[in-house]
Amino acid sequence: MNRVAGFLWRFATMIAVLVALATVAGIGYGWIDASTRSIVGAIAAHTGVNAVHYFFFTYP
């Protein structure tokens, strides 16, 4: 594989993984919303995930 093809393959794989993670997260937030019959629980869960990312992961 040449450099461009290798880059495109890694990029496409990364996008597929991110789409899969977003799908799983959306299903989880939807389940929380449906089980509590309130959007507040899903918002709280999303805020918690965002807080974990903010405090425990570094970003460039």
C-alpha distance (Angstrom), angle and dihedral (degrees) to the residues before:
residue distance angle dihedral
M1 . . .
N2 3.76 . .
R3 3.81 122.3 .
V4 3.80 96.8 -96.1
A5 3.78 93.9 47.8
G6 3.81 90.3 47.4
F7 3.79 91.1 50.8
L8 3.80 92.6 47.9
W9 3.80 91.2 48.6
R10 3.82 92.4 51.5
F11 3.79 91.1 45.1
A12 3.82 92.8 50.4
T13 3.80 90.6 47.4
M14 3.81 91.2 50.4
I15 3.81 91.2 49.9
A16 3.81 90.9 49.7
V17 3.81 90.9 51.9
L18 3.81 91.8 48.8
V19 3.81 91.4 48.9
A20 3.81 89.9 50.6
L21 3.82 91.9 49.8
A22 3.81 91.7 48.0
T23 3.80 89.8 49.9
V24 3.80 92.3 51.4
A25 3.82 90.6 46.8
G26 3.80 91.3 49.2
I27 3.79 91.7 50.4
G28 3.81 89.4 49.6
Y29 3.80 93.4 49.1
G30 3.79 89.8 46.3
W31 3.80 91.1 50.7
I32 3.81 90.6 50.7
D33 3.80 90.2 48.7
A34 3.80 93.0 48.3
S35 3.79 95.5 44.2
T36 3.81 95.4 48.0
R37 3.82 95.3 33.4
S38 3.79 86.7 -138.1
I39 3.77 131.2 97.6
V40 3.81 89.8 -146.0
G41 3.81 92.7 79.5
A42 3.80 92.4 52.4
I43 3.80 90.5 47.1
A44 3.81 90.3 50.4
A45 3.81 91.6 49.5
H46 3.80 91.7 49.2
T47 3.80 90.7 47.8
G48 3.80 89.3 51.1
V49 3.80 92.2 51.3
N50 3.81 90.1 48.3
A51 3.82 91.0 49.5
V52 3.81 91.9 51.2
H53 3.79 90.1 50.8
Y54 3.80 92.5 46.6
F55 3.81 96.4 49.0
F56 3.81 102.7 33.7
F57 3.81 106.1 34.1
T58 3.77 128.8 61.0
Y59 3.76 123.9 -135.6
P60 3.78 126.6 -162.7
